[in-house]
Amino acid sequence: MISEILAVAAALCAALSSMFISELKGRVPLLQLARWQMTAAFVMTGLISLSIGGWRSVGLWQFGFLAASSFFGIAIASTTYFAAIYSVGPRITALLFSLTSPFALTMGYIALGETITFQQALGVAFVLCGIVLAIGTPRRFITRGSSAPAMPVITPSSIPVTVAPKPPLKGPLFPGVVLGVVTAFGQALGTLFARPAMASGVEPFTAMAVRSGLAALFFLAILALPIGRAGRAAFQPGALGLAIGSAFFGMVLGMSLLMAALHEGEAGIVATLSSITPVLILPMVWIRSREPPSRRAWFGAGLAVLGTALISI
């Protein structure tokens, strides 16, 4: 059971990383958070790679694929990931991140000619149903004040009363959902570009160091633009500590546990167990907000994990 325990621990690290990021809402702007986290991830994974000699496993063509993976999977996906957590919280963001498996499966079919079995197609349906079920249409998803004309209603006392029509389904939740979907798509695209390099034998920590290092350079270069300098917050040691902590749990410790799990166990089982973050994050949100998640949230998260299992195994 060692590989299974390691895979669950990796999912737990991903959940902790998301919770740390959610604590930075309103304290650290998105681009500043991205600079801090990518720089911290590069330093930590780079030191590990140097200690084990992993840099010798990267050639020029592997570097090119990892650079493309960094742009889509980290530079873009990480930014939208942070923005989604800021917008709709870690629970819904983790749930939307489950779309990475269906997106990766579809891209593998289109770009690499991989086959999709009935079981995998059923898994995609389960993931989609789980996300829709868990998110639903909460009240804050609905925006009041539609511009449509009011409709007269006749009461039993024959007194005309003006009632506003049912509002459209749009509002604060919609941008966060879009950001979460873009995150999953970018992550799947980054995985697609990284796959040839990893298959050729690139050491995992070295690959992560290359990807996070290039992303850190990208976010540092944005400082030359007005958008990169706008909204910068004053330095807060506690906020920096949370950013480094999220990088450590999400990209260093979590990745170490995942690599160890893959070394000891079957890839499909490890991929499934490491994707249970949407379930593990529910009690964390419960403890932090002191509000228990609904039964629909638990069932939807479990359904998304079951769909990922059907895709992976």
C-alpha positions as CSV (number, residue, x, y, z in Angstrom):
1,M,0.0,0.0,0.0
2,I,3.0,2.3,0.0
3,S,2.4,3.7,-3.5
4,E,-1.3,4.3,-2.7
5,I,-0.4,6.2,0.4
6,L,2.2,8.3,-1.4
7,A,-0.4,9.1,-4.2
8,V,-3.0,10.2,-1.6
9,A,-0.3,12.3,0.1
10,A,0.5,14.0,-3.2
11,A,-3.2,14.9,-3.6
12,L,-3.2,16.2,0.0
13,C,-0.2,18.4,-0.8
14,A,-2.1,19.8,-3.8
15,A,-5.1,20.6,-1.6
16,L,-2.9,22.4,1.0
17,S,-1.2,24.4,-1.8
18,S,-4.6,25.6,-3.0
19,M,-5.6,26.6,0.5
20,F,-2.4,28.6,1.0
21,I,-3.1,30.5,-2.2
22,S,-6.7,31.2,-1.2
23,E,-5.3,32.9,2.0
24,L,-3.5,35.4,-0.2
25,K,-6.7,36.8,-1.8
26,G,-6.7,40.6,-1.3
27,R,-3.2,40.6,-0.1
28,V,-1.0,39.8,-3.1
29,P,-1.9,40.6,-6.7
30,L,-1.9,37.7,-9.2
31,L,1.3,38.6,-11.1
32,Q,3.2,39.2,-8.0
33,L,2.1,35.9,-6.6
34,A,3.1,34.1,-9.8
35,R,6.6,35.7,-9.6
36,W,7.1,34.6,-6.0
37,Q,5.8,31.1,-6.5
38,M,7.6,30.3,-9.8
39,T,10.9,31.8,-8.4
40,A,10.6,29.7,-5.3
41,A,9.7,26.6,-7.3
42,F,12.7,27.1,-9.6
43,V,15.1,27.5,-6.7
44,M,13.9,24.4,-4.9
45,T,13.6,22.1,-7.9
46,G,16.8,23.4,-9.4
47,L,18.8,22.6,-6.3
48,I,17.3,19.1,-6.2
49,S,18.2,18.6,-9.9
50,L,21.8,19.8,-9.3
51,S,22.2,17.5,-6.3
52,I,21.2,14.4,-8.4
53,G,22.8,15.5,-11.7
54,G,19.5,15.8,-13.5
55,W,20.6,18.6,-15.8
56,R,22.6,16.2,-17.9
57,S,19.3,14.5,-19.0
58,V,18.1,17.6,-21.0
59,G,19.1,18.2,-24.6
60,L,18.2,21.0,-26.9
61,W,15.1,19.4,-28.4
62,Q,13.8,18.4,-25.0
63,F,14.3,22.0,-23.8
64,G,12.2,23.2,-26.7
65,F,9.3,21.0,-25.7
66,L,9.6,21.9,-22.0
67,A,9.6,25.6,-23.0
68,A,6.3,25.2,-24.8
69,S,5.0,23.2,-21.9
70,S,6.1,25.9,-19.5
71,F,4.3,28.6,-21.5
72,F,0.9,26.8,-21.7
73,G,1.1,24.7,-18.6
74,I,2.6,27.2,-16.1
75,A,2.8,30.8,-17.5
76,I,-0.8,30.7,-18.6
77,A,-2.4,27.9,-16.6
78,S,-0.9,29.0,-13.3
79,T,-2.1,32.6,-13.7
80,T,-5.6,31.5,-14.4
81,Y,-5.4,28.9,-11.6
82,F,-4.5,31.6,-9.1
83,A,-7.2,33.9,-10.5
84,A,-9.8,31.1,-10.3
85,I,-8.9,30.5,-6.6
86,Y,-9.2,34.2,-5.9
87,S,-12.5,34.3,-7.7
88,V,-14.4,31.1,-6.7
89,G,-12.3,29.6,-4.0
90,P,-10.1,26.4,-3.8
91,R,-13.0,23.9,-3.8
92,I,-14.6,24.8,-7.1
93,T,-11.1,25.4,-8.7
94,A,-9.9,21.9,-7.6
95,L,-13.1,20.5,-9.1
96,L,-12.7,22.3,-12.4
97,F,-9.1,21.1,-12.5
98,S,-10.5,17.6,-12.9
99,L,-11.2,18.6,-16.5
100,T,-7.5,18.2,-17.2
101,S,-7.9,14.4,-17.7
102,P,-10.7,14.7,-20.3
103,F,-8.8,17.5,-22.1
104,A,-5.6,15.5,-22.1
105,L,-7.5,12.5,-23.4
106,T,-9.0,14.5,-26.2
107,M,-5.7,16.1,-27.2
108,G,-4.0,12.8,-27.2
109,Y,-6.7,11.5,-29.6
110,I,-6.4,14.5,-31.9
111,A,-2.7,15.2,-31.9
112,L,-1.1,11.8,-31.2
113,G,-3.8,9.4,-32.7
114,E,-4.4,7.7,-29.4
115,T,-7.6,5.7,-29.0
116,I,-10.5,6.5,-26.7
117,T,-12.2,3.5,-25.2
118,F,-15.9,3.3,-24.1
119,Q,-14.7,3.2,-20.4
120,Q,-12.7,6.4,-20.9
121,A,-15.6,8.2,-22.7
122,L,-17.8,7.2,-19.7
123,G,-15.2,8.6,-17.4
124,V,-15.3,11.9,-19.3
125,A,-19.1,12.0,-18.8
126,F,-18.7,11.3,-15.1
127,V,-16.2,14.1,-14.7
128,L,-18.5,16.6,-16.4
129,C,-21.6,15.4,-14.5
130,G,-19.7,15.6,-11.2
131,I,-18.6,19.2,-11.9
132,V,-22.1,20.3,-12.9
133,L,-23.6,18.6,-9.9
134,A,-21.1,20.0,-7.4
135,I,-21.2,23.6,-8.7
136,G,-24.9,23.7,-9.6
137,T,-26.5,27.1,-9.8
138,P,-25.9,28.7,-6.4
139,R,-27.5,32.0,-5.6
140,R,-24.3,34.0,-6.1
141,F,-24.2,32.7,-9.7
142,I,-27.4,34.7,-10.4
143,T,-27.3,38.4,-11.1
144,R,-30.3,40.4,-10.2
145,G,-31.6,43.4,-12.1
146,S,-32.3,42.1,-15.5
147,S,-33.2,44.7,-18.1
148,A,-36.2,42.6,-19.4
149,P,-39.6,44.2,-18.8
150,A,-41.5,43.2,-15.7
151,M,-44.6,41.0,-16.1
152,P,-47.9,41.9,-14.5
153,V,-49.3,39.2,-12.2
154,I,-52.9,39.1,-11.0
155,T,-53.2,38.2,-7.3
156,P,-56.3,36.6,-5.8
157,S,-57.4,40.0,-4.7
158,S,-57.3,41.3,-8.3
159,I,-54.6,43.8,-7.4
160,P,-51.9,44.0,-10.2
161,V,-48.4,43.4,-8.8
162,T,-45.1,43.9,-10.7
163,V,-42.8,41.0,-10.4
164,A,-39.3,40.9,-11.9
165,P,-38.6,38.1,-14.4
166,K,-36.3,35.3,-13.6
167,P,-32.7,36.6,-14.0
168,P,-30.2,35.1,-16.4
169,L,-27.5,32.7,-15.2
170,K,-24.5,35.0,-15.0
171,G,-22.6,36.7,-12.4
172,P,-19.6,36.4,-10.1
173,L,-19.2,32.6,-10.4
174,F,-19.1,32.6,-14.2
175,P,-15.7,34.3,-14.7
176,G,-14.2,31.9,-12.1
177,V,-15.6,28.9,-13.9
178,V,-14.1,30.1,-17.2
179,L,-10.7,30.6,-15.5
180,G,-10.9,27.1,-14.1
181,V,-11.7,25.6,-17.5
182,V,-8.8,27.6,-19.1
183,T,-6.5,26.3,-16.3
184,A,-7.4,22.7,-17.0
185,F,-7.0,23.2,-20.8
186,G,-3.7,24.9,-20.4
187,Q,-2.4,22.2,-18.0
188,A,-3.5,19.5,-20.5
189,L,-1.8,21.3,-23.3
190,G,1.4,21.7,-21.2
191,T,1.3,18.0,-20.4
192,L,1.0,17.2,-24.1
193,F,4.1,19.2,-25.0
194,A,6.0,17.7,-22.0
195,R,5.2,14.1,-22.9
196,P,7.8,13.6,-25.6
197,A,10.6,15.1,-23.4
198,M,9.6,13.0,-20.4
199,A,9.3,9.9,-22.5
200,S,12.9,10.4,-23.7
201,G,14.2,10.2,-20.1
202,V,14.3,13.7,-18.8
203,E,14.6,13.7,-15.0
204,P,11.3,14.9,-13.5
205,F,12.7,17.5,-11.1
206,T,14.9,18.9,-13.8
207,A,11.9,19.2,-16.1
208,M,10.0,21.0,-13.4
209,A,13.0,23.3,-12.8
210,V,13.2,24.2,-16.5
211,R,9.4,24.8,-16.7
212,S,9.2,26.9,-13.5
213,G,12.5,28.8,-14.3
214,L,11.2,29.8,-17.7
215,A,7.9,30.8,-16.2
216,A,9.7,32.9,-13.6
217,L,11.6,34.7,-16.3
218,F,8.3,35.3,-18.2
219,F,6.7,36.9,-15.1
220,L,9.8,38.9,-14.4
221,A,9.9,40.2,-18.0
222,I,6.3,41.4,-17.6
223,L,7.6,43.9,-15.0
224,A,8.8,45.9,-18.0
225,L,5.2,46.5,-19.0
226,P,2.7,48.8,-17.2
227,I,0.4,45.9,-16.4
228,G,3.3,44.1,-14.6
229,R,4.0,47.1,-12.4
230,A,0.3,48.0,-11.7
231,G,-1.3,46.9,-8.4
232,R,1.9,45.8,-6.7
233,A,1.4,45.3,-3.0
234,A,3.7,46.2,-0.2
235,F,6.1,43.4,0.9
236,Q,4.6,41.2,3.6
237,P,6.8,38.4,5.0
238,G,3.8,36.4,6.0
239,A,2.4,36.6,2.4
240,L,5.7,35.6,1.0
241,G,5.8,32.7,3.3
242,L,2.4,31.5,2.2
243,A,3.5,31.8,-1.5
244,I,6.7,29.8,-0.8
245,G,4.7,27.3,1.2
246,S,2.2,26.8,-1.7
247,A,5.1,26.3,-4.1
248,F,6.8,23.8,-1.7
249,F,3.6,21.7,-1.2
250,G,2.3,22.0,-4.8
251,M,5.5,21.7,-6.9
252,V,8.2,20.2,-4.7
253,L,6.9,17.9,-2.0
254,G,3.8,17.0,-3.9
255,M,5.8,16.2,-7.0
256,S,8.3,14.1,-5.0
257,L,5.5,12.0,-3.5
258,L,3.9,11.5,-6.9
259,M,7.2,10.5,-8.5
260,A,7.8,8.0,-5.6
261,A,4.3,6.7,-6.0
262,L,4.8,6.1,-9.8
263,H,8.1,4.4,-9.1
264,E,6.4,1.9,-6.6
265,G,2.9,1.4,-8.1
266,E,0.8,1.1,-11.2
267,A,0.4,4.4,-13.2
268,G,-3.4,4.2,-13.5
269,I,-4.0,3.7,-9.8
270,V,-1.5,6.4,-8.8
271,A,-3.0,8.8,-11.3
272,T,-6.5,8.2,-9.9
273,L,-5.5,8.4,-6.2
274,S,-3.5,11.6,-6.8
275,S,-6.5,13.2,-8.4
276,I,-8.7,13.0,-5.3
277,T,-7.8,16.6,-4.4
278,P,-11.5,17.8,-4.9
279,V,-12.5,15.4,-2.2
280,L,-9.7,16.1,0.2
281,I,-10.1,19.8,-0.1
282,L,-13.7,19.7,1.2
283,P,-12.9,19.1,4.9
284,M,-10.2,21.8,4.6
285,V,-12.7,24.3,3.4
286,W,-15.1,23.1,6.1
287,I,-12.5,23.8,8.8
288,R,-11.5,27.1,7.4
289,S,-15.0,28.5,6.7
290,R,-16.8,26.6,9.5
291,E,-19.6,25.8,7.0
292,P,-20.1,22.1,6.0
293,P,-20.2,21.5,2.2
294,S,-23.5,20.3,0.8
295,R,-24.2,16.7,0.0
296,R,-24.2,17.6,-3.6
297,A,-20.7,19.0,-3.3
298,W,-19.4,15.7,-1.8
299,F,-21.2,13.5,-4.4
300,G,-20.1,15.7,-7.3
301,A,-16.5,15.6,-6.2
302,G,-16.7,11.8,-5.8
303,L,-18.2,11.5,-9.2
304,A,-15.4,13.5,-10.7
305,V,-12.8,11.3,-9.1
306,L,-14.6,8.2,-10.3
307,G,-14.6,9.6,-13.8
308,T,-10.8,10.3,-13.6
309,A,-10.4,6.7,-12.4
310,L,-12.2,5.4,-15.5
311,I,-10.0,7.5,-17.7
312,S,-6.7,6.6,-16.0
313,I,-7.0,2.9,-15.2
